[in-house]
Amino acid sequence: MNENFPGFSGPAASTEAPLEMLAACHIRIERQCATLKRLALHVTQYGPDEQARTAATNVMRYFDTAAPQHHTDEEENLFPALIESMAGSDAVCLREMTQGLADDHRVLEVHWQSLRQKLEHIAAGQPVSLPADDIEAFTGLYERHIKLEEDDLLPMAARLLGDDELAAIGRAMRERRGIGGQ
């Protein structure tokens, strides 16, 4: 997230500050995408060695759990709260933006399932091709998606949502993850 985002504390942000947690998740997504890109080259050179198996397992764990939770956080909590906070034509623009982002989530999920099958083979030590085009389609969409969220959506949420709405989003995030607390 850009450095002028108020309260942004980096990848360790918690559900107590849900916008910062969403931004921190973007950093983790970017790191996993970078690992995926490196993995494609590594597998081409070294096959499914121990490093490749470990990387594939870690990427699968992330995109099987944290990424879907992040998408749900946005679609079930952040997007509706933002739309509720808007009135008139602003709400129409925001609905279009959030629907586009939700559509991105569906496309990312399809790309992920294709990549995941290949990563399962690598994690099991089986040789498999990990096409750069497939990885670029997945990581490129995430890069564009994250940029829109960080440049437009999260700053808008920081301006429009009050403490009560943010607390409700944080509670929902904790519940979704099985985290105790307030």
C-alpha positions in Angstrom: 0.0 0.0 0.0 1.3 3.5 -0.6 3.1 5.1 2.3 0.5 7.8 3.0 -2.2 5.3 3.9 -3.0 6.3 7.5 -2.1 3.7 10.1 -0.6 1.2 7.7 1.8 -0.9 9.7 3.0 -3.5 7.2 2.4 -7.2 6.8 1.6 -7.9 10.5 -1.5 -5.7 10.6 -4.5 -7.4 12.4 -8.2 -7.6 12.2 -8.3 -4.8 14.8 -7.4 -2.5 11.8 -9.2 -4.3 8.9 -8.2 -1.9 6.1 -4.5 -2.2 7.1 -4.9 -6.0 7.3 -6.4 -6.0 3.8 -3.4 -3.9 2.6 -0.9 -6.2 4.4 -2.6 -9.2 2.7 -1.8 -7.5 -0.7 1.9 -7.5 0.3 1.7 -11.2 1.1 -0.2 -11.9 -2.2 2.6 -10.1 -4.1 5.2 -12.1 -2.3 3.4 -15.4 -3.2 3.1 -14.3 -6.8 6.9 -13.5 -6.9 7.6 -17.0 -5.5 5.4 -18.5 -8.1 7.3 -16.7 -10.9 10.6 -17.9 -9.4 9.3 -21.4 -9.0 8.5 -21.6 -12.7 12.1 -20.9 -13.6 13.5 -23.1 -10.8 11.4 -26.1 -12.0 12.6 -25.6 -15.5 16.2 -25.7 -14.4 16.2 -28.1 -11.4 12.9 -30.1 -11.6 10.8 -30.7 -8.6 13.6 -30.7 -6.0 13.2 -30.1 -2.3 13.1 -26.3 -2.7 10.5 -26.5 -5.5 8.4 -28.9 -3.4 8.5 -26.6 -0.4 7.7 -23.5 -2.4 4.8 -25.2 -4.2 3.4 -26.4 -0.9 3.7 -22.9 0.6 2.1 -21.2 -2.4 -0.8 -23.7 -2.4 -1.4 -23.2 1.4 -1.5 -19.5 0.9 -3.8 -19.4 -2.1 -6.0 -22.1 -0.7 -6.7 -20.4 2.6 -5.6 -16.7 3.0 -6.4 -15.5 -0.5 -10.0 -16.8 -0.5 -10.5 -15.4 3.0 -9.2 -12.0 1.7 -11.7 -12.1 -1.2 -14.5 -13.0 1.1 -13.5 -10.2 3.5 -13.9 -7.7 0.7 -17.0 -9.2 -0.9 -19.1 -9.9 2.2 -17.9 -7.1 4.4 -15.9 -4.2 2.9 -17.8 -3.8 -0.4 -21.3 -3.8 1.2 -20.2 -1.4 3.9 -18.8 1.0 1.3 -21.9 0.8 -0.9 -24.1 1.4 2.2 -22.0 4.5 3.0 -22.6 6.1 -0.4 -25.7 7.8 -1.9 -26.9 8.6 -5.4 -24.7 8.3 -8.3 -21.6 7.7 -6.2 -23.2 4.4 -5.1 -23.6 3.4 -8.8 -19.9 4.0 -9.5 -18.9 2.1 -6.3 -21.2 -0.8 -7.2 -19.5 -1.0 -10.6 -16.0 -0.9 -9.1 -16.8 -3.5 -6.4 -18.6 -5.8 -9.0 -15.5 -5.6 -11.2 -13.3 -6.5 -8.3 -15.6 -9.4 -7.3 -15.5 -10.5 -11.0 -11.6 -10.4 -10.8 -11.9 -12.7 -7.8 -13.8 -15.3 -9.8 -11.2 -15.2 -12.7 -8.4 -15.4 -10.2 -10.0 -18.5 -8.7 -10.2 -20.2 -12.1 -6.6 -19.4 -12.8 -5.6 -20.6 -9.4 -7.3 -24.0 -9.8 -5.3 -24.6 -13.0 -2.0 -23.5 -11.4 -2.8 -25.5 -8.3 -3.0 -28.8 -10.2 0.6 -28.2 -11.5 1.8 -27.2 -8.1 0.4 -30.4 -6.6 2.6 -32.4 -8.9 5.7 -30.3 -8.0 4.9 -30.6 -4.3 4.7 -34.4 -4.8 8.1 -34.3 -6.5 6.7 -35.1 -10.0 8.0 -33.4 -13.0 5.5 -30.9 -14.6 5.6 -27.9 -16.8 4.7 -24.6 -15.1 4.1 -22.3 -18.1 5.2 -18.7 -17.7 2.0 -17.6 -19.6 -0.2 -19.2 -17.0 1.7 -17.6 -14.2 1.8 -14.2 -15.9 -2.0 -14.3 -16.4 -2.5 -15.1 -12.7 0.1 -12.7 -11.2 -0.7 -9.9 -13.8 -4.4 -9.9 -12.9 -3.5 -9.8 -9.2 -1.1 -6.9 -9.8 -3.8 -4.9 -11.6 -6.4 -5.9 -9.0 -4.3 -4.9 -6.0 -3.4 -1.6 -7.7 -7.1 -0.6 -8.1 -7.8 -1.6 -4.5 -4.8 0.3 -3.1 -5.2 3.4 -5.2 -8.9 3.7 -5.1 -10.9 1.3 -2.9 -9.0 1.2 0.4 -8.4 5.0 0.6 -12.1 5.5 -0.2 -12.9 3.1 2.6 -10.6 4.9 5.0 -12.5 8.2 4.2 -16.0 6.9 4.2 -16.3 4.1 6.9 -16.6 5.0 10.5 -15.3 3.2 13.5 -18.4 1.1 13.9 -18.3 -0.2 10.3 -14.6 -0.9 10.6 -15.1 -2.7 13.9 -17.9 -4.9 12.3 -15.6 -5.7 9.4 -12.8 -6.7 11.8 -15.2 -8.9 13.8 -16.3 -10.7 10.6 -12.6 -11.2 9.6 -11.9 -12.7 13.0 -14.9 -15.0 12.9 -14.0 -16.1 9.4 -10.5 -17.1 10.6 -11.6 -18.6 13.9 -9.7 -15.9 15.8 -11.0 -15.1 19.3 -11.3 -11.6 20.6 -13.7 -8.7 20.7 
